[in-house]
């Protein structure tokens, strides 16, 4: 059994649940590879929207700025 970094797991779950309105349990039942895939897909959508609107973004939990998780909440941008 492989254990994952708890901080990374929380960030993945929060990211997917926030963007898709899926429950905590639904996201946790996914295998790690599937959560990562959804995070990548959401990030791709966010990057496209950011380019179209001219918005910047910050890198996600892995520190990547392209193809990774980009946690951006416009309500809290400052």
C-alpha positions as CSV (number, residue, x, y, z in Angstrom):
1,X,0.0,0.0,0.0
2,X,1.3,3.4,-1.0
3,X,0.8,6.4,1.3
4,X,0.4,9.8,-0.1
5,X,1.4,13.1,1.4
6,X,-1.6,14.3,3.5
7,X,-1.2,17.9,2.4
8,X,-1.3,16.9,-1.3
9,X,-4.3,14.7,-0.8
10,X,-6.2,17.5,0.9
11,X,-5.4,19.9,-1.9
12,X,-6.4,17.4,-4.6
13,X,-9.7,16.6,-2.8
14,X,-10.5,20.3,-2.2
15,X,-9.6,21.3,-5.8
16,X,-11.7,18.6,-7.5
17,X,-14.6,18.9,-5.0
18,X,-14.7,22.7,-5.4
19,X,-14.6,22.8,-9.2
20,X,-17.0,19.9,-9.8
21,X,-19.1,20.2,-6.6
22,X,-18.4,16.5,-5.8
23,X,-18.6,15.4,-2.2
24,X,-15.6,14.7,-0.1
25,X,-16.4,11.0,-0.1
26,X,-16.8,10.8,-3.8
27,X,-13.4,12.3,-4.4
28,X,-11.7,10.2,-1.8
29,X,-13.1,7.0,-3.3
30,X,-11.2,7.7,-6.5
31,X,-7.8,6.2,-6.9
32,X,-4.9,8.6,-6.8
33,X,-4.2,8.4,-10.5
34,X,-7.8,9.4,-11.3
35,X,-7.8,12.4,-8.8
36,X,-4.6,13.6,-10.5
37,X,-6.1,13.2,-13.9
38,X,-9.1,15.3,-12.9
39,X,-6.8,17.9,-11.3
40,X,-4.9,18.1,-14.6
41,X,-8.1,18.5,-16.6
42,X,-9.4,21.2,-14.3
43,X,-6.0,23.0,-14.5
44,X,-6.1,22.9,-18.3
45,X,-9.6,24.5,-18.3
46,X,-8.4,27.1,-15.8
47,X,-5.3,27.9,-17.8
48,X,-7.4,28.3,-21.0
49,X,-9.8,30.6,-19.2
50,X,-6.9,32.6,-17.6
51,X,-5.4,33.1,-21.1
52,X,-8.7,34.2,-22.5
53,X,-9.4,36.7,-19.7
54,X,-5.8,37.8,-19.3
55,X,-5.8,36.7,-15.7
56,X,-2.7,35.4,-14.0
57,X,-2.4,32.4,-11.8
58,X,-0.3,30.8,-9.1
59,X,1.3,27.4,-9.2
60,X,-0.5,24.6,-7.4
61,X,0.6,22.3,-4.6
62,X,3.2,20.6,-6.7
63,X,4.8,24.0,-7.6
64,X,4.1,23.5,-11.3
65,X,2.6,26.4,-13.3
66,X,1.8,24.4,-16.4
67,X,-0.3,21.3,-16.5
68,X,-0.5,21.1,-12.8
69,X,-3.0,22.2,-10.2
70,X,-3.8,25.9,-10.2
71,X,-5.8,26.9,-7.2
72,X,-7.4,30.2,-8.1
73,X,-10.4,31.6,-6.5
74,X,-11.3,35.0,-8.0
75,X,-13.2,36.0,-4.8
76,X,-10.0,36.0,-2.9
77,X,-7.6,37.4,-5.5
78,X,-6.1,40.6,-4.3
